[in-house]
Amino acid sequence: MSNIREIFENKEWRFWDQSISGRARSALESFAADDMLCELVGKGMSFPTIRTWVHENTVVLGIQDHRLPHIEAGREVLNQHGYQSIVRNSGGLAVVLDSGVLNISLVVSEKNKAIDINAGYDIMVEFVRNLFPQIAKRIQAYEIVGSYCPGSYDLSVNGKKFAGISQRRLRHGIAVQVYLCIEGSGAERAAYIREFYEKALQGEQTKFIYPDIMPDVMRSVSEIMGQSVTVQDTVFNAQRLMNDMMQNVQRTSLQPSETDLYLYYLTRIVERNKKYLG
């Protein structure tokens, strides 16, 4: 199984930080950026990349969410709470993004060496443990029933979830994405998602089983540690971790040579959202 040192050590990497510059942009742009990176990294046209990103007050829906019988009623509830909603192009269900939630995408190539799905998840679990050494030994990866977007790689401490991991695989590239609730109340975010599902289902039976949200199982890193931890603290920790473990880290944003491919993937995901959400 691949591990973080095998992936990181003595390698050249790219670091793309959008934790501040991307906040006012649509989260659709981040999913387009990851698709672009998957293709470029997968083809060996870009270094493996870590991208940090934050978006303001957005609920990112999964593919199954747009099939909810009263999806517009659910989206209206989110809108009343000040959240816009989009549909992402990777798996999972609804998650909350805001200024206190840091997303990290770790993009690697499997062109020369296959990386199975569990190994991709395990790399991100180890990366998160390295980000938070104070609680590293207490972080567990298993499904937290009652959380939003539940999965077998939910990250929790004492049964309280603070992060979830997904993967996107495209053209020999793999983007392992984690959302980390760093600041604020995890339960409050979960309450919004619970209300969304209540309004979008309205008691109807569906073939797909949507989660029964129990807000108390959700926390932020700050709540778990019992001290203030900020998104920017975590971004700095990610940079230090990269500098400590990697041979060379290039800090670059979107390059002119990448613009056309980025716009191609952005157009695709925007059109898909119009199809799903009207």
Kinemage of the C-alpha trace (Angstrom):
@kinemage 1
@onewidth
@group {chain A} dominant
@subgroup {mainchain}
@vectorlist {calphas} color= white
{ca met a 1} P 0.000 0.000 0.000
{ca ser a 2} L 1.252 3.488 -0.828
{ca asn a 3} L 1.997 5.780 2.092
{ca ile a 4} L 2.578 9.477 2.482
{ca arg a 5} L 6.378 9.285 2.619
{ca glu a 6} L 6.546 7.114 -0.477
{ca ile a 7} L 4.377 9.648 -2.305
{ca phe a 8} L 6.055 12.798 -0.957
{ca glu a 9} L 9.726 12.250 -0.183
{ca asn a 10} L 12.369 13.397 -2.652
{ca lys a 11} L 9.735 14.482 -5.128
{ca glu a 12} L 8.954 17.783 -6.795
{ca trp a 13} L 5.481 19.045 -6.015
{ca arg a 14} L 3.271 21.980 -6.832
{ca phe a 15} L 1.354 23.945 -4.201
{ca trp a 16} L -1.634 26.023 -5.311
{ca asp a 17} L -3.256 27.996 -2.515
{ca gln a 18} L -6.753 29.382 -3.152
{ca ser a 19} L -7.793 29.549 0.482
{ca ile a 20} L -8.138 33.328 0.205
{ca ser a 21} L -8.203 34.179 -3.501
{ca gly a 22} L -10.944 31.672 -4.341
{ca arg a 23} L -13.409 32.492 -1.580
{ca ala a 24} L -15.655 34.773 -3.606
{ca arg a 25} L -15.657 32.438 -6.613
{ca ser a 26} L -18.112 29.643 -7.362
{ca ala a 27} L -17.139 26.228 -6.023
{ca leu a 28} L -17.740 24.957 -9.571
{ca glu a 29} L -14.384 26.534 -10.418
{ca ser a 30} L -12.620 24.352 -7.869
{ca phe a 31} L -14.026 21.142 -9.290
{ca ala a 32} L -13.019 22.290 -12.772
{ca ala a 33} L -9.516 23.050 -11.471
{ca asp a 34} L -9.203 19.563 -10.005
{ca asp a 35} L -10.324 17.965 -13.276
{ca met a 36} L -7.738 20.032 -15.114
{ca leu a 37} L -5.053 18.995 -12.643
{ca cys a 38} L -6.078 15.338 -12.923
{ca glu a 39} L -5.472 15.412 -16.659
{ca leu a 40} L -2.203 17.370 -16.510
{ca val a 41} L -0.733 15.415 -13.591
{ca gly a 42} L -1.983 12.138 -15.023
{ca lys a 43} L -0.202 12.842 -18.306
{ca gly a 44} L 2.981 13.991 -16.559
{ca met a 45} L 2.516 17.552 -17.813
{ca ser a 46} L 2.397 18.992 -14.284
{ca phe a 47} L 3.985 18.067 -10.961
{ca pro a 48} L 1.788 16.262 -8.433
{ca thr a 49} L -0.163 18.990 -6.707
{ca ile a 50} L -1.708 19.977 -3.423
{ca arg a 51} L -4.384 22.645 -3.773
{ca thr a 52} L -6.028 24.355 -0.812
{ca trp a 53} L -9.383 26.031 -1.382
{ca val a 54} L -12.198 27.780 0.462
{ca his a 55} L -15.585 28.985 -0.780
{ca glu a 56} L -18.172 31.110 0.970
{ca asn a 57} L -21.573 29.693 2.033
{ca thr a 58} L -22.099 26.932 -0.502
{ca val a 59} L -23.734 23.536 -0.122
{ca val a 60} L -22.151 21.122 -2.568
{ca leu a 61} L -24.673 18.456 -3.523
{ca gly a 62} L -23.886 14.977 -4.757
{ca ile a 63} L -25.310 13.351 -7.872
{ca gln a 64} L -27.988 11.532 -5.847
{ca asp a 65} L -29.120 14.755 -4.174
{ca his a 66} L -30.403 16.306 -7.387
{ca arg a 67} L -32.836 13.355 -7.640
{ca leu a 68} L -34.599 14.271 -4.393
{ca pro a 69} L -38.373 14.561 -5.029
{ca his a 70} L -38.583 18.154 -3.749
{ca ile a 71} L -35.070 19.342 -4.500
{ca glu a 72} L -36.137 22.933 -5.194
{ca ala a 73} L -37.840 23.198 -1.802
{ca gly a 74} L -34.647 21.942 -0.191
{ca arg a 75} L -32.518 24.393 -2.126
{ca glu a 76} L -34.834 27.223 -1.121
{ca val a 77} L -34.287 26.395 2.556
{ca leu a 78} L -30.543 26.582 2.015
{ca asn a 79} L -30.981 29.884 0.200
{ca gln a 80} L -32.923 31.266 3.164
{ca his a 81} L -29.953 30.416 5.368
{ca gly a 82} L -27.657 32.271 2.970
{ca tyr a 83} L -26.246 29.248 1.112
{ca gln a 84} L -26.136 28.717 -2.612
{ca ser a 85} L -26.059 25.127 -3.902
{ca ile a 86} L -24.277 23.321 -6.723
{ca val a 87} L -23.772 19.705 -7.833
{ca arg a 88} L -20.213 18.378 -7.868
{ca asn a 89} L -18.789 15.863 -10.327
{ca ser a 90} L -17.393 13.447 -7.734
{ca gly a 91} L -19.201 11.027 -5.467
{ca gly a 92} L -20.877 11.538 -2.123
{ca leu a 93} L -23.781 13.612 -0.851
{ca ala a 94} L -24.359 17.157 0.420
{ca val a 95} L -21.549 18.944 2.280
{ca val a 96} L -21.237 22.471 3.641
{ca leu a 97} L -18.561 24.918 2.544
{ca asp a 98} L -17.960 28.262 4.216
{ca ser a 99} L -15.096 30.424 5.446
{ca gly a 100} L -14.396 27.990 8.300
{ca val a 101} L -14.117 24.910 6.084
{ca leu a 102} L -10.819 24.152 4.362
{ca asn a 103} L -10.744 21.855 1.345
{ca ile a 104} L -7.533 20.152 0.274
{ca ser a 105} L -7.063 18.370 -3.043
{ca leu a 106} L -4.095 16.043 -3.390
{ca val a 107} L -3.563 15.231 -7.076
{ca val a 108} L -1.226 12.412 -8.136
{ca ser a 109} L -0.635 10.278 -11.217
{ca glu a 110} L -1.056 6.540 -11.502
{ca lys a 111} L 0.236 6.391 -15.058
{ca asn a 112} L 3.400 4.513 -14.043
{ca lys a 113} L 2.158 2.888 -10.849
{ca ala a 114} L -1.434 2.020 -10.006
{ca ile a 115} L -2.882 3.426 -6.788
{ca asp a 116} L -5.975 1.562 -5.642
{ca ile a 117} L -8.944 3.399 -4.202
{ca asn a 118} L -8.279 2.537 -0.559
{ca ala a 119} L -4.620 3.540 -0.906
{ca gly a 120} L -5.733 6.945 -2.211
{ca tyr a 121} L -7.922 7.426 0.848
{ca asp a 122} L -5.190 6.194 3.201
{ca ile a 123} L -2.726 8.772 1.847
{ca met a 124} L -5.141 11.581 2.713
{ca val a 125} L -5.863 10.139 6.167
{ca glu a 126} L -2.142 10.144 6.906
{ca phe a 127} L -1.775 13.677 5.518
{ca val a 128} L -4.540 14.954 7.829
{ca arg a 129} L -2.947 13.225 10.813
{ca asn a 130} L 0.300 15.016 10.003
{ca leu a 131} L -1.586 18.332 9.828
{ca phe a 132} L -2.928 17.899 13.361
{ca pro a 133} L -0.237 16.141 15.428
{ca gln a 134} L -1.995 17.106 18.681
{ca ile a 135} L -4.872 14.735 17.885
{ca ala a 136} L -3.229 12.482 15.284
{ca lys a 137} L -3.346 9.317 17.377
{ca arg a 138} L -7.033 9.858 18.123
{ca ile a 139} L -8.162 10.398 14.529
{ca gln a 140} L -10.093 7.403 13.219
{ca ala a 141} L -11.447 6.620 9.745
{ca tyr a 142} L -14.831 4.892 9.636
{ca glu a 143} L -18.412 5.829 8.777
{ca ile a 144} L -20.091 8.128 11.277
{ca val a 145} L -23.801 7.308 11.167
{ca gly a 146} L -25.902 10.463 11.348
{ca ser a 147} L -23.287 12.705 9.741
{ca tyr a 148} L -23.797 14.443 6.432
{ca cys a 149} L -22.113 12.806 3.433
{ca pro a 150} L -21.334 9.649 5.439
{ca gly a 151} L -18.645 7.297 4.157
{ca ser a 152} L -16.154 4.675 5.265
{ca tyr a 153} L -13.420 7.328 5.362
{ca asp a 154} L -15.139 9.833 7.620
{ca leu a 155} L -12.516 11.298 9.959
{ca ser a 156} L -13.493 11.624 13.590
{ca val a 157} L -12.274 11.846 17.175
{ca asn a 158} L -14.316 10.056 19.835
{ca gly a 159} L -17.104 9.493 17.304
{ca lys a 160} L -17.360 13.181 16.354
{ca lys a 161} L -16.791 13.751 12.627
{ca phe a 162} L -14.804 16.748 11.418
{ca ala a 163} L -13.848 15.711 7.868
{ca gly a 164} L -14.795 13.564 4.900
{ca ile a 165} L -12.821 12.321 1.912
{ca ser a 166} L -13.784 11.739 -1.719
{ca gln a 167} L -11.911 10.860 -4.896
{ca arg a 168} L -12.029 11.917 -8.518
{ca arg a 169} L -10.183 9.770 -11.116
{ca leu a 170} L -9.628 11.063 -14.626
{ca arg a 171} L -7.106 10.290 -17.390
{ca his a 172} L -4.567 8.547 -15.104
{ca gly a 173} L -4.877 11.359 -12.556
{ca ile a 174} L -6.333 10.992 -9.077
{ca ala a 175} L -7.669 13.905 -7.025
{ca val a 176} L -8.202 12.926 -3.403
{ca gln a 177} L -10.313 15.661 -1.837
{ca val a 178} L -10.950 16.293 1.856
{ca tyr a 179} L -13.211 18.859 3.475
{ca leu a 180} L -12.039 19.871 6.935
{ca cys a 181} L -14.389 21.672 9.307
{ca ile a 182} L -11.819 23.840 11.048
{ca glu a 183} L -13.684 26.730 12.635
{ca gly a 184} L -17.159 27.253 14.054
{ca ser a 185} L -19.839 24.694 14.871
{ca gly a 186} L -19.976 21.336 13.131
{ca ala a 187} L -23.437 20.677 14.559
{ca glu a 188} L -24.793 23.949 13.198
{ca arg a 189} L -23.646 23.053 9.693
{ca ala a 190} L -25.202 19.613 10.052
{ca ala a 191} L -28.513 21.169 11.152
{ca tyr a 192} L -28.720 23.034 7.837
{ca ile a 193} L -28.229 19.780 5.931
{ca arg a 194} L -30.829 18.019 8.067
{ca glu a 195} L -33.356 20.735 7.247
{ca phe a 196} L -32.406 20.501 3.562
{ca tyr a 197} L -33.195 16.770 3.439
{ca glu a 198} L -36.410 17.205 5.413
{ca lys a 199} L -37.708 19.777 2.917
{ca ala a 200} L -36.369 17.947 -0.142
{ca leu a 201} L -37.915 14.611 0.906
{ca gln a 202} L -41.099 15.724 2.695
{ca gly a 203} L -41.609 12.204 4.001
{ca glu a 204} L -41.593 10.509 0.590
{ca gln a 205} L -40.015 7.081 0.165
{ca thr a 206} L -37.178 6.934 -2.376
{ca lys a 207} L -35.101 4.107 -3.839
{ca phe a 208} L -31.936 5.761 -2.604
{ca ile a 209} L -31.592 5.977 1.175
{ca tyr a 210} L -30.597 9.490 2.205
{ca pro a 211} L -28.863 10.048 5.555
{ca asp a 212} L -30.842 10.763 8.704
{ca ile a 213} L -28.767 13.659 9.986
{ca met a 214} L -27.986 13.856 13.711
{ca pro a 215} L -26.135 17.162 14.160
{ca asp a 216} L -24.519 16.177 17.461
{ca val a 217} L -22.136 13.740 15.722
{ca met a 218} L -20.465 16.634 13.841
{ca arg a 219} L -17.713 18.865 15.206
{ca ser a 220} L -15.020 21.247 13.994
{ca val a 221} L -11.305 20.798 14.660
{ca ser a 222} L -11.446 23.810 16.992
{ca glu a 223} L -14.242 22.185 18.990
{ca ile a 224} L -12.396 18.865 19.190
{ca met a 225} L -9.152 20.491 20.326
{ca gly a 226} L -10.890 22.909 22.687
{ca gln a 227} L -8.901 25.818 21.279
{ca ser a 228} L -9.022 28.189 18.343
{ca val a 229} L -7.650 26.688 15.126
{ca thr a 230} L -8.056 28.701 11.927
{ca val a 231} L -8.196 27.835 8.269
{ca gln a 232} L -5.051 29.862 7.664
{ca asp a 233} L -3.228 28.069 10.494
{ca thr a 234} L -3.998 24.825 8.705
{ca val a 235} L -2.878 26.126 5.307
{ca phe a 236} L 0.455 27.183 6.860
{ca asn a 237} L 0.787 23.741 8.444
{ca ala a 238} L 0.205 22.136 5.042
{ca gln a 239} L 2.950 24.295 3.524
{ca arg a 240} L 5.372 23.418 6.332
{ca leu a 241} L 4.589 19.754 5.924
{ca met a 242} L 5.304 19.955 2.206
{ca asn a 243} L 8.572 21.843 2.772
{ca asp a 244} L 9.698 19.292 5.354
{ca met a 245} L 8.941 16.220 3.277
{ca met a 246} L 9.408 17.218 -0.361
{ca gln a 247} L 12.501 17.905 -2.406
{ca asn a 248} L 11.134 20.998 -4.128
{ca val a 249} L 7.796 22.787 -3.836
{ca gln a 250} L 6.692 25.159 -6.586
{ca arg a 251} L 4.064 27.669 -5.510
{ca thr a 252} L 2.077 28.439 -8.630
{ca ser a 253} L -1.490 29.388 -9.501
{ca leu a 254} L -3.258 28.823 -12.822
{ca gln a 255} L -0.732 29.167 -15.635
{ca pro a 256} L -1.510 30.773 -19.037
{ca ser a 257} L -0.792 27.452 -20.743
{ca glu a 258} L -3.480 25.809 -18.600
{ca thr a 259} L -6.258 28.309 -19.208
{ca asp a 260} L -7.892 26.620 -22.193
{ca leu a 261} L -8.076 23.227 -20.480
{ca tyr a 262} L -9.398 24.812 -17.297
{ca leu a 263} L -12.130 26.641 -19.241
{ca tyr a 264} L -13.032 23.384 -21.004
{ca tyr a 265} L -13.658 21.619 -17.699
{ca leu a 266} L -15.399 24.651 -16.199
{ca thr a 267} L -17.802 24.810 -19.149
{ca arg a 268} L -18.556 21.104 -18.739
{ca ile a 269} L -19.408 21.356 -15.053
{ca val a 270} L -21.444 24.563 -15.489
{ca glu a 271} L -23.515 22.905 -18.219
{ca arg a 272} L -23.971 19.812 -16.071
{ca asn a 273} L -25.266 21.966 -13.230
{ca lys a 274} L -27.779 23.622 -15.522
{ca lys a 275} L -28.986 20.166 -16.527
{ca tyr a 276} L -29.255 18.923 -12.936
{ca leu a 277} L -30.618 22.043 -11.265
{ca gly a 278} L -32.175 24.053 -14.084
